[in-house]
Amino acid sequence: MAFLLMFVTVLHLVTLAMLFIATMEKSWWSWGDIENTDLWYKCTYENATETWLCASAKDSEWLQSVQAFMILSVVLSSISFMVFLGQLFTMSKGGLFYFTGLCQLFAGFAAFAAALIFTFQRSAILQDSRELEKGHFGYCYILVCVCVPLLLISGALYVHLRKRA
């Protein structure tokens, strides 16, 4: 049981870190080494100065919904971890971590919704950008896609996890 508890805790921390990185870093869509777009900025590599020049991303309803779902996912996963730590020390023997598991499941659904919206509405989100066919999904998008099943698995594990003495 101690191994399962440690595994779930480490899994939760890893998924929380992945969510935070995916929300804050600059590579949801990439055009090679010359241009990146994320949820907040559009960055272009300037050859003359060898620096990245970043400007705020153009607001669209789809981009705002992806931003909102990703922030919601990070917040829910953070709340879930804090509640888990609180329950770990205050819950009575035999109690289940239902609230923690539900928060983690909803964090997974929010991240899944963000990834789906970005996948199907990327042409509207990346408006006035280079040709989409020449670009590809960046590592932050891939982090979200990897994180979604991990969030759902950890949420299911929390729902079935009992506190032992």
N, C-alpha and C positions, 0 to 999 in steps of 0.2 A: 504494500500500500504506500509506503514511503517513496518507492520508486515512481509510482504513478503520480503522486503529488508533486515530486520534483520535475517529472516530465511535463506535466500540465503547466506548472509555473514557468519553466524554461520556454515551452511552446508559446505561452501567452506573451512573455517578454520579447521573444523573437518576432512574433506577428505584430506586436505593438511597434517595435522598432521599424519593421518593414513598412507598416502603414505610415508612420511619420516620415520616413525617407521618401516614400512614393508621393506623399502630399507636398513636401517641401522642395524636392530636387527638381532639376531642370531638364527632364528628358521623357516626356510622354509621347512626343512625336519628333522624329529626327530626320534631317536631310544630310546624313553623313557627318563630316566634321565641320560643316559650314553653318548649319542652322539647327537650333533646337527650340521646341515649344513645350511648355508645361502648363500647369493650371493657372499660373500667375504671370509668367513672362514669356516673351518671344525673344530669343537671343541669336545674334548673328556674329560669326567670327570675323574680325577685322584683320586682314592680312598685314596691312601697313603697320599697325601698332601691336599686332599679335595678342590681342585681347578680345574678350567676348563683350559685345555691346548688347545690353538688354533693355527692352521697353515693355511696358505693361501690355498684357494680352488684351485684344479687343473683346469687350464684354458682349456676350450673347447669352440668351436664356439657357441654352444648353450647357455652356461653360459654367455658368453660375450654379446650375443644378449639379454638375460633376463636382465643383468645389464644395458645395454644401454637403453632398453625400460623403465625400472624403473626410471633411472636418467632422461630420457626425460619426463616421466610423472610428476615427481616432479618439473622439471624446467618449464614445460608448465603450471602446476597448479600455481606455484609461479608467473610467468609472468602474468597469468590471474588475479590473485588477485591484483597485483600492478597496472595493467591496469584498473581494475574495480575501485580501489580507485581513480586513476587519472580521469577516466571518471565521477565518481560520483561528483567530484568538478568542472570539466571543461566543461562537455558536456552540450549542450543546452537543454532546456525543450522539452520533447517529444522524445528525442533520444533513440535509442536502443543500447543495449550492445552486438552487434554482435561479435566483436573481442574477448571480454571476454568469451562469450559463446562458440565460436569456439575453443579457446585455451583449455577450460575446456573439451569440447567434445574430442579433440585430446588427451588430457591427459588421459581420460577414455579409449580411444582406445589403447593407448600405454600400459597402465596397463593391459588391457585385453589381448593384445598380449604377454606380459611378462608372465602372468598367464597361457595362453594356451601353450606357449613354455615349461614352466617348467612342466606342467602337462603331456604333451605327450613325452617330451624328458628327463624326470628325470633320466632314466637309463644311458643315455649318460652324463648327467651333474654330476651325483653322481657316476661316474666310480670308480672302485676299492674300493667301500664302502661296508658296511655290506649288508646283504640281504635286498632288498627293501621291501619284504613282511612283514618283522618284523618292519618296520618303518611306519610312517604316516606323513601327511602334518602338518607343524607347524603353530603356531598362526600368523606368518607374512604372510604366504601364504593365510590364511583365511582372514586376514585384507585386502589383495589385492582383494580377491574375493568379499568382502563386499563393498569395496571402488569403484569398477568399476561401479555398477549401481548408486551409489550416485554421482559419477563424471558425468555420463551421464545425470542424472536427473538435477543436478545443471547447467550443460551446456545448457540443454533445457530451464530451467527457465531463465537463463541469456539472451538467444536469444529472449524470449518473454517479458522480463522486460523492461519497459519504464521509463525514468527519468521524474519525476513529479516535480512541483515547490517546 
